[in-house]
Amino acid sequence: MTFEYVLLKEVNDTIKDAKELAKLLKEKLCHVNLISFNPSSKTKFTPSNRERMLLFQQLLAANGVNATIRKSKGSDISAACGQLSGQMSNV
């Protein structure tokens, strides 16, 4: 089973959050994709920095949970996951 975990700065990216997630998933055959949040003017959330993402991944690994930091694409043109919500075009 694969879990997608979007890291939000100071919301769910703390050491405590990583340990709680590891506790939930320990001894389960699973993988976690850690996803950087794609900023949007429609929300107050901001992405975790790279160092925090790496620490989160390391804490999961130290507790027996496999995790990958997924590379985000499309944010440079506001087309990344989550950035298209609410956009309208004049066709």
Residue frames relative to the residue before (quaternion, step in Angstrom):
aa qw qx qy qz dx dy dz
M 1.0000 0.0000 0.0000 0.0000 0.00 0.00 0.00
T 0.2091 -0.7702 0.5924 0.1103 3.56 -1.05 0.80
F 0.1671 -0.7642 0.6171 0.0847 3.53 -1.00 0.89
E 0.2464 -0.7307 0.6202 0.1441 3.55 -1.09 0.82
Y 0.0193 -0.8093 0.5857 -0.0409 3.59 -0.67 1.10
V 0.1889 -0.7876 0.5813 0.0781 3.56 -0.44 1.25
L 0.2697 -0.7812 0.5473 0.1323 3.56 -0.66 1.15
L 0.0910 -0.7872 0.6099 0.0046 3.54 -0.76 1.17
K 0.5149 -0.6724 0.4407 0.2975 3.55 -0.75 1.09
E 0.8710 -0.0030 -0.0605 0.4876 3.53 -0.90 1.15
V 0.5937 0.5252 -0.3843 0.4732 3.59 1.21 0.50
N 0.8178 -0.0785 0.0927 0.5625 3.59 0.79 -1.04
D 0.5631 0.6294 -0.3656 0.3913 3.59 1.14 0.55
T 0.4358 0.7204 -0.4465 0.3030 3.59 1.20 0.37
I 0.6744 -0.4533 0.3818 0.4404 3.54 -1.33 0.16
K 0.6301 0.5376 -0.3233 0.4577 3.57 1.00 -0.84
D 0.6496 0.5179 -0.3145 0.4593 3.60 0.96 -0.86
A 0.6504 0.5145 -0.3136 0.4625 3.58 0.96 -0.86
K 0.6678 0.4958 -0.3016 0.4661 3.57 0.95 -0.85
E 0.6464 0.5115 -0.3209 0.4664 3.60 1.01 -0.76
L 0.6451 0.5039 -0.3189 0.4777 3.58 0.99 -0.82
A 0.6438 0.5199 -0.3194 0.4617 3.58 0.95 -0.86
K 0.6390 0.5290 -0.3237 0.4551 3.58 0.98 -0.80
L 0.6539 0.5182 -0.3035 0.4603 3.58 1.01 -0.84
L 0.7907 0.3617 -0.1551 0.4690 3.57 0.94 -0.92
K 0.4313 0.7197 -0.4586 0.2927 3.59 1.25 -0.24
E 0.8425 0.1474 -0.1674 0.4904 3.53 -1.09 0.93
K 0.5559 0.5360 -0.4292 0.4686 3.59 1.18 0.46
L 0.4373 -0.6650 0.5353 0.2828 3.54 -1.08 0.73
C 0.3671 0.7256 -0.4931 0.3090 3.56 -0.01 1.29
H 0.2160 -0.7293 0.6311 0.1525 3.50 -1.40 0.10
V 0.2234 -0.7695 0.5855 0.1232 3.57 -1.08 0.76
N 0.2010 -0.7275 0.6447 0.1212 3.54 -0.95 0.98
L 0.2003 -0.7635 0.6055 0.1021 3.56 -0.64 1.15
I 0.1132 -0.8243 0.5547 -0.0046 3.53 -0.64 1.17
S 0.3741 -0.6996 0.5642 0.2285 3.53 -0.97 0.91
F 0.4608 -0.6812 0.4983 0.2743 3.55 -0.91 0.95
N 0.2995 -0.7386 0.5769 0.1786 3.56 -1.00 0.85
P 0.3927 -0.7597 0.4633 0.2324 3.58 -0.42 1.20
S 0.0310 -0.7721 0.6346 -0.0139 3.52 -1.19 0.70
S 0.5382 -0.6208 0.4581 0.3393 3.57 -1.11 0.59
K 0.6125 0.5849 -0.3334 0.4143 3.61 1.25 -0.31
T 0.7777 0.2764 -0.1547 0.5430 3.62 1.23 -0.14
K 0.4892 -0.6680 0.4860 0.2800 3.54 -1.24 0.51
F 0.5358 0.6583 -0.3952 0.3511 3.60 1.24 -0.29
T 0.1397 -0.7665 0.6214 0.0831 3.54 -1.22 0.61
P 0.5544 -0.6283 0.4244 0.3432 3.60 -1.13 0.53
S 0.5283 -0.5767 0.5157 0.3499 3.53 -1.28 0.47
N 0.4826 -0.6502 0.4844 0.3313 3.58 -1.12 0.53
R 0.7085 -0.4833 0.3146 0.4067 3.57 -1.27 0.41
E 0.6452 0.5310 -0.3259 0.4421 3.59 0.93 -0.85
R 0.6579 0.4988 -0.3087 0.4722 3.58 0.97 -0.85
M 0.6370 0.5238 -0.3286 0.4603 3.59 1.01 -0.78
L 0.6544 0.5082 -0.3098 0.4664 3.59 0.96 -0.85
L 0.6423 0.5128 -0.3183 0.4724 3.58 0.98 -0.83
F 0.6328 0.5309 -0.3219 0.4628 3.58 0.95 -0.88
Q 0.6553 0.5059 -0.2980 0.4752 3.58 0.93 -0.93
Q 0.6678 0.5055 -0.2982 0.4577 3.60 0.91 -0.90
L 0.6487 0.5118 -0.3177 0.4651 3.57 1.00 -0.77
L 0.6256 0.5123 -0.3398 0.4803 3.58 1.02 -0.72
A 0.6644 0.5130 -0.3010 0.4525 3.59 0.87 -0.96
A 0.6518 0.5239 -0.3101 0.4522 3.59 0.97 -0.85
N 0.7251 0.3837 -0.2209 0.5274 3.55 1.26 -0.46
G 0.6486 -0.5941 0.2941 0.3739 3.57 1.21 0.56
V 0.5820 0.5595 -0.3838 0.4481 3.59 1.20 0.39
N 0.3432 -0.7393 0.5454 0.1954 3.57 -0.73 1.10
A 0.0800 0.7976 -0.5915 0.0867 3.56 -0.92 0.93
T 0.1562 -0.7594 0.6282 0.0656 3.51 -1.20 0.75
I 0.3314 -0.6884 0.5998 0.2375 3.55 -1.09 0.71
R 0.2767 -0.7951 0.5231 0.1328 3.53 -0.47 1.23
K 0.4182 -0.7018 0.5225 0.2441 3.53 -0.95 0.91
S 0.2986 -0.7549 0.5632 0.1542 3.53 -0.91 0.99
K 0.0724 -0.7886 0.6102 0.0247 3.54 -1.01 0.84
G 0.7561 0.4247 -0.2967 0.3999 3.54 -1.20 0.59
S 0.5052 0.6713 -0.4368 0.3214 3.61 1.19 -0.22
D 0.5871 0.5964 -0.3706 0.4029 3.59 1.13 -0.52
I 0.7560 0.2807 -0.1816 0.5627 3.58 1.22 -0.40
S 0.5040 -0.6860 0.3835 0.3583 3.58 1.30 0.51
A 0.5300 0.6269 -0.4054 0.4022 3.56 1.05 0.80
A 0.4164 0.6993 -0.4795 0.3280 3.58 1.21 0.36
C 0.7053 -0.4511 0.3341 0.4329 3.54 -1.28 0.38
G 0.7976 0.2705 -0.2219 0.4913 3.56 -0.80 1.04
Q 0.6629 0.5282 -0.3169 0.4256 3.58 1.14 -0.46
L 0.6408 0.5486 -0.3360 0.4189 3.60 1.15 -0.35
S 0.4960 0.6784 -0.4346 0.3238 3.57 1.19 -0.28
G 0.8435 0.2006 -0.1641 0.4705 3.52 -0.95 0.95
Q 0.5472 0.6054 -0.4234 0.3934 3.61 1.19 -0.02
M 0.1123 -0.7810 0.6131 0.0381 3.54 -1.02 0.85
S 0.1698 -0.7666 0.6064 0.1261 3.54 -1.10 0.61
N 0.4131 -0.6717 0.5508 0.2734 3.54 -1.19 0.53
V 0.0635 -0.8232 0.5641 -0.0128 3.54 -0.26 1.29
